[in-house]
């Protein structure tokens, strides 16, 4: 694990685990017993978070070794080390896997991730602040992935600024 990312990686598992119960409750409140629409909450939030960081690395059409290391570290903290490593050659496959898992969902950096939308709905009904916590988590990792390769890329910076605006407006 990269030293500069330890401050966000250490609390990741706990932060994600705190968001799972309200995500599950929000899905049950919105979808009722429709099992077809309910998505495993851990898969939902980690899928959203992974896709955001992968999408930000793809702006410059290349995943640097440090970016890839952060993505794998993020996944290992939450899922453990028994999962397959991602390689710089398979981020396109990760996009495909995501679309196979969630064929009716489309995640872009132009919209609020579905997990955050669900948490906003939950917060409105329960007077909580889980969506804000999730937004901060997404912003932390988005900023870390943009800085990971230590190369200032104008496209990544603009895309990150736009993503942060979208999260902060909602």
C-alpha positions as CSV (number, residue, x, y, z in Angstrom):
1,X,0.0,0.0,0.0
2,X,1.2,3.4,-0.9
3,X,2.1,5.5,2.2
4,X,0.3,8.6,0.9
5,X,-3.0,6.6,0.6
6,X,-3.0,4.9,4.0
7,X,-5.0,7.6,5.6
8,X,-8.0,6.9,3.3
9,X,-7.4,3.1,3.0
10,X,-7.4,2.3,6.7
11,X,-10.9,3.5,7.5
12,X,-12.4,2.4,4.1
13,X,-13.8,-1.0,5.3
14,X,-15.5,0.6,8.3
15,X,-16.8,3.5,6.3
16,X,-18.3,1.2,3.7
17,X,-19.8,-1.2,6.4
18,X,-21.5,1.8,8.0
19,X,-23.2,2.6,4.7
20,X,-24.5,-0.9,4.0
21,X,-27.5,-1.0,6.5
22,X,-29.0,2.3,5.2
23,X,-28.4,1.2,1.6
24,X,-30.3,-2.0,2.3
25,X,-33.1,-0.2,4.1
26,X,-33.4,2.3,1.3
27,X,-33.7,-0.4,-1.4
28,X,-36.3,-2.2,0.7
29,X,-38.3,1.0,1.2
30,X,-38.1,1.9,-2.5
31,X,-38.4,-1.5,-4.2
32,X,-40.3,-3.4,-1.6
33,X,-40.1,-7.2,-2.1
34,X,-39.0,-6.8,-5.8
35,X,-35.9,-9.0,-5.5
36,X,-35.1,-8.3,-9.2
37,X,-34.3,-4.7,-8.4
38,X,-32.5,-5.1,-5.1
39,X,-28.7,-5.2,-5.4
40,X,-26.3,-6.4,-2.8
41,X,-25.4,-3.2,-1.0
42,X,-21.7,-4.0,-0.6
43,X,-21.5,-4.8,-4.4
44,X,-23.5,-1.6,-5.2
45,X,-21.3,0.8,-3.3
46,X,-18.0,-0.8,-4.1
47,X,-19.1,-1.2,-7.8
48,X,-19.9,2.6,-7.8
49,X,-16.6,3.5,-6.1
50,X,-14.5,1.3,-8.2
51,X,-16.1,2.5,-11.4
52,X,-15.6,6.2,-10.4
53,X,-11.8,5.7,-9.8
54,X,-11.4,3.5,-12.9
55,X,-13.3,6.1,-15.0
56,X,-11.0,8.9,-13.7
57,X,-7.9,6.9,-14.6
58,X,-9.2,6.3,-18.1
59,X,-9.4,10.1,-18.9
60,X,-5.7,10.0,-20.1
61,X,-6.3,6.5,-21.7
62,X,-3.7,4.9,-19.4
63,X,-3.7,3.4,-16.0
64,X,-0.3,4.1,-14.3
65,X,1.1,1.5,-11.9
66,X,0.4,3.7,-8.9
67,X,-3.2,4.2,-10.0
68,X,-3.7,0.4,-10.4
69,X,-2.1,-0.2,-7.0
70,X,-4.6,2.2,-5.4
71,X,-7.5,0.5,-7.1
72,X,-6.3,-3.0,-6.0
73,X,-5.6,-1.7,-2.5
74,X,-9.1,-0.3,-2.2
75,X,-10.6,-3.5,-3.3
76,X,-8.4,-5.6,-1.0
77,X,-9.2,-3.5,2.1
78,X,-12.9,-4.2,1.6
79,X,-13.0,-7.7,0.0
80,X,-9.7,-9.2,1.3
81,X,-6.8,-10.6,-0.7
82,X,-8.6,-13.6,-2.1
83,X,-9.9,-11.6,-5.0
84,X,-8.2,-11.4,-8.4
85,X,-5.8,-8.5,-9.0
86,X,-6.8,-6.1,-11.7
87,X,-4.1,-5.4,-14.4
88,X,-3.5,-2.4,-16.5
89,X,-4.8,-4.3,-19.5
90,X,-8.2,-5.2,-18.0
91,X,-9.9,-1.9,-17.0
92,X,-12.0,-2.2,-20.1
93,X,-13.0,-5.7,-18.9
94,X,-14.0,-4.2,-15.5
95,X,-16.4,-1.9,-17.4
96,X,-17.8,-4.9,-19.1
97,X,-18.2,-6.8,-15.9
98,X,-20.0,-3.9,-14.3
99,X,-22.4,-3.7,-17.2
100,X,-23.0,-7.5,-17.0
101,X,-23.7,-7.2,-13.2
102,X,-25.9,-4.1,-13.6
103,X,-27.3,-4.1,-17.1
104,X,-30.0,-1.6,-16.3
105,X,-27.7,0.9,-14.7
106,X,-25.4,3.4,-16.3
107,X,-22.7,5.0,-14.2
108,X,-21.0,8.1,-15.6
109,X,-19.2,10.9,-13.9
110,X,-22.0,13.2,-15.0
111,X,-24.5,11.7,-12.6
112,X,-24.7,10.9,-8.9
113,X,-23.8,7.2,-8.4
114,X,-26.9,5.1,-7.6
115,X,-25.6,4.2,-4.1
116,X,-25.5,7.9,-3.2
117,X,-28.9,8.5,-4.6
118,X,-30.3,5.7,-2.5
119,X,-28.6,7.1,0.6
120,X,-30.1,10.6,-0.1
121,X,-33.5,9.0,-0.2
122,X,-32.8,7.2,3.1
123,X,-31.5,10.4,4.7
124,X,-34.6,12.4,3.7
125,X,-36.9,9.9,5.4
126,X,-34.8,9.3,8.5
127,X,-33.0,12.6,9.2
128,X,-29.5,11.1,8.8
129,X,-26.4,12.1,6.9
130,X,-25.2,8.9,5.2
131,X,-25.2,10.4,1.7
132,X,-22.8,13.1,2.8
133,X,-20.5,10.5,4.2
134,X,-20.6,8.6,1.0
135,X,-19.9,11.7,-1.1
136,X,-16.9,12.5,1.0
137,X,-15.6,8.9,0.6
138,X,-16.1,9.1,-3.2
139,X,-14.3,12.5,-3.4
140,X,-11.4,11.2,-1.3
141,X,-10.8,8.3,-3.6
142,X,-11.4,10.4,-6.7
143,X,-8.8,12.9,-5.6
144,X,-6.4,10.1,-4.6
145,X,-6.6,8.4,-8.0
146,X,-6.0,11.6,-9.9
147,X,-2.9,12.3,-7.8
148,X,-1.7,8.7,-7.8
149,X,0.5,8.9,-10.9
150,X,2.0,12.2,-9.8
151,X,1.4,13.6,-13.3
152,X,-0.9,16.6,-13.5
153,X,-3.4,15.9,-16.3
154,X,-5.7,18.7,-17.3
155,X,-8.5,16.3,-18.4
156,X,-8.4,14.4,-15.1
157,X,-8.5,17.7,-13.1
158,X,-11.4,19.1,-15.1
159,X,-13.3,15.8,-14.8
160,X,-12.7,15.6,-11.1
161,X,-13.9,19.2,-10.6
162,X,-17.0,18.4,-12.5
163,X,-17.7,15.2,-10.6
164,X,-17.2,17.1,-7.3
165,X,-19.6,19.8,-8.4
166,X,-22.2,17.1,-9.3
167,X,-21.9,15.5,-5.9
168,X,-22.0,18.8,-4.0
169,X,-25.0,20.2,-5.8
170,X,-27.2,17.2,-4.9
